[in-house]
């Protein structure tokens, strides 16, 4: 059972970070459509739907999201 306890503890520690990232990603995805046409088109061409936030995010934020994805698998 220690593995299950460890997983539960990890999930509890990561929950605030995941929630923050989800909120920021939603804001960035919504912001893409407010950009000037050329910038919006560049991001839409570079990233799939739901991933367009990556065109507005800092490298540190992208690394944090990618790390959280790996940790929660």
C-alpha positions as semicolon CSV with decimal commas, in nm:
position;residue;x (nm);y (nm);z (nm)
1;X;0,000;0,000;0,000
2;X;0,287;0,249;0,037
3;X;0,284;0,309;-0,339
4;X;-0,083;0,408;-0,324
5;X;-0,011;0,638;-0,030
6;X;0,280;0,795;-0,218
7;X;0,062;0,850;-0,523
8;X;-0,212;1,010;-0,314
9;X;0,041;1,239;-0,145
10;X;0,190;1,336;-0,480
11;X;-0,154;1,410;-0,623
12;X;-0,236;1,627;-0,322
13;X;0,088;1,822;-0,360
14;X;0,045;1,870;-0,734
15;X;-0,325;1,962;-0,731
16;X;-0,269;2,338;-0,679
17;X;-0,005;2,353;-0,953
18;X;-0,230;2,161;-1,192
19;X;-0,523;2,388;-1,114
20;X;-0,310;2,699;-1,171
21;X;-0,180;2,565;-1,504
22;X;-0,530;2,471;-1,621
23;X;-0,651;2,824;-1,543
24;X;-0,359;2,989;-1,721
25;X;-0,390;2,759;-2,024
26;X;-0,760;2,844;-2,057
27;X;-0,678;3,215;-2,041
28;X;-0,401;3,186;-2,302
29;X;-0,617;2,976;-2,538
30;X;-0,891;3,240;-2,511
31;X;-0,639;3,518;-2,570
32;X;-0,514;3,373;-2,899
33;X;-0,832;3,480;-3,079
34;X;-0,777;3,838;-2,960
35;X;-0,437;3,869;-3,126
36;X;-0,372;4,054;-3,448
37;X;-0,448;3,841;-3,750
38;X;-0,086;3,765;-3,849
39;X;0,017;3,657;-3,498
40;X;-0,303;3,458;-3,448
41;X;-0,250;3,282;-3,782
42;X;0,112;3,199;-3,691
43;X;0,003;3,036;-3,365
44;X;-0,292;2,855;-3,524
45;X;-0,063;2,713;-3,792
46;X;0,202;2,605;-3,539
47;X;-0,018;2,440;-3,275
48;X;-0,322;2,215;-3,266
49;X;-0,652;2,323;-3,112
50;X;-0,617;2,315;-2,734
51;X;-0,238;2,355;-2,757
52;X;-0,232;2,709;-2,890
53;X;-0,151;2,840;-2,543
54;X;0,205;2,723;-2,613
55;X;0,243;3,010;-2,861
56;X;0,190;3,260;-2,577
57;X;0,354;3,078;-2,286
58;X;0,704;3,128;-2,153
59;X;0,953;2,844;-2,180
60;X;0,941;2,799;-1,801
61;X;0,564;2,762;-1,802
62;X;0,577;2,509;-2,086
63;X;0,840;2,307;-1,897
64;X;0,625;2,317;-1,582
65;X;0,317;2,191;-1,767
66;X;0,517;1,918;-1,940
67;X;0,666;1,810;-1,605
68;X;0,322;1,800;-1,443
69;X;0,194;1,584;-1,727
70;X;0,480;1,337;-1,675
71;X;0,436;1,335;-1,296
72;X;0,065;1,267;-1,315
73;X;0,084;0,974;-1,556
